[in-house]
Amino acid sequence: MVLYFSGTGNSKYIAKRIAEAIQENAVDLNMKIKENDTSPLQTGRDVIIVTPPGAFQRLYQSGLIKRNSLVENVSGLL
């Protein structure tokens, strides 16, 4: 699964290309934020997160990404 957050469309473009190449779904986190949807995404598999610089912290603050050991290792922003 490929999760993406895109303000201008650049990250969306990259996420869609990655998802197509690995034959996975792409999930628009912009829409989840606008809909105030903080329900968990259960994949049972690894995920790829595509964001512009600085957006990862916004996703964390919105509640879409929860703090755990993986997230702490991925980003020094938390």
C-alpha positions as CSV (number, residue, x, y, z in Angstrom):
1,M,0.0,0.0,0.0
2,V,1.2,3.5,-0.8
3,L,0.0,6.4,1.4
4,Y,0.4,9.9,0.1
5,F,-0.1,13.5,1.2
6,S,0.3,16.1,-1.6
7,G,-0.3,19.8,-1.5
8,T,0.6,20.6,-5.1
9,G,0.2,17.3,-6.8
10,N,3.9,16.4,-7.1
11,S,3.8,13.8,-4.3
12,K,0.5,12.4,-5.6
13,Y,2.1,11.9,-9.0
14,I,5.1,10.0,-7.5
15,A,2.9,7.9,-5.2
16,K,0.6,6.9,-8.1
17,R,3.7,5.9,-10.2
18,I,5.1,3.8,-7.3
19,A,1.8,2.2,-6.6
20,E,1.4,1.3,-10.3
21,A,4.9,-0.1,-10.5
22,I,4.4,-2.4,-7.5
23,Q,0.8,-3.1,-8.2
24,E,-0.5,-1.7,-4.9
25,N,-3.3,0.7,-3.9
26,A,-2.6,4.4,-3.4
27,V,-4.4,6.1,-0.5
28,D,-4.9,9.8,-0.5
29,L,-4.3,11.1,3.0
30,N,-5.5,14.6,2.0
31,M,-9.0,13.2,1.7
32,K,-8.7,11.3,5.0
33,I,-7.7,14.6,6.7
34,K,-10.5,16.6,5.1
35,E,-13.1,13.9,6.1
36,N,-11.6,13.8,9.7
37,D,-11.1,10.1,9.1
38,T,-8.6,8.8,11.6
39,S,-9.6,5.2,11.4
40,P,-6.7,2.8,11.2
41,L,-5.5,1.4,8.0
42,Q,-4.8,-2.3,8.4
43,T,-2.6,-3.8,5.7
44,G,-0.6,-6.6,7.4
45,R,2.2,-5.5,5.0
46,D,4.8,-2.8,4.7
47,V,3.6,0.6,3.5
48,I,5.3,3.4,1.6
49,I,4.5,7.0,2.7
50,V,5.1,9.7,0.1
51,T,5.0,13.3,1.4
52,P,6.6,16.6,0.6
53,P,9.2,17.9,3.1
54,G,7.5,18.8,6.4
55,A,4.2,17.1,5.7
56,F,5.0,14.0,7.8
57,Q,4.7,16.0,11.0
58,R,1.3,17.4,9.8
59,L,0.1,13.8,9.3
60,Y,1.3,12.8,12.7
61,Q,-0.4,15.8,14.4
62,S,-3.7,15.1,12.6
63,G,-3.7,11.6,14.1
64,L,-3.4,9.7,10.8
65,I,0.0,8.4,11.8
66,K,0.4,7.1,15.3
67,R,3.7,7.1,17.3
68,N,5.3,3.7,17.5
69,S,8.9,2.4,17.3
70,L,8.7,2.3,13.5
71,V,7.6,5.9,13.1
72,E,10.2,7.1,15.6
73,N,12.8,5.4,13.5
74,V,11.6,6.8,10.3
75,S,11.3,10.5,11.2
76,G,13.2,12.8,13.5
77,L,10.3,15.2,13.4
78,L,8.4,13.5,16.2
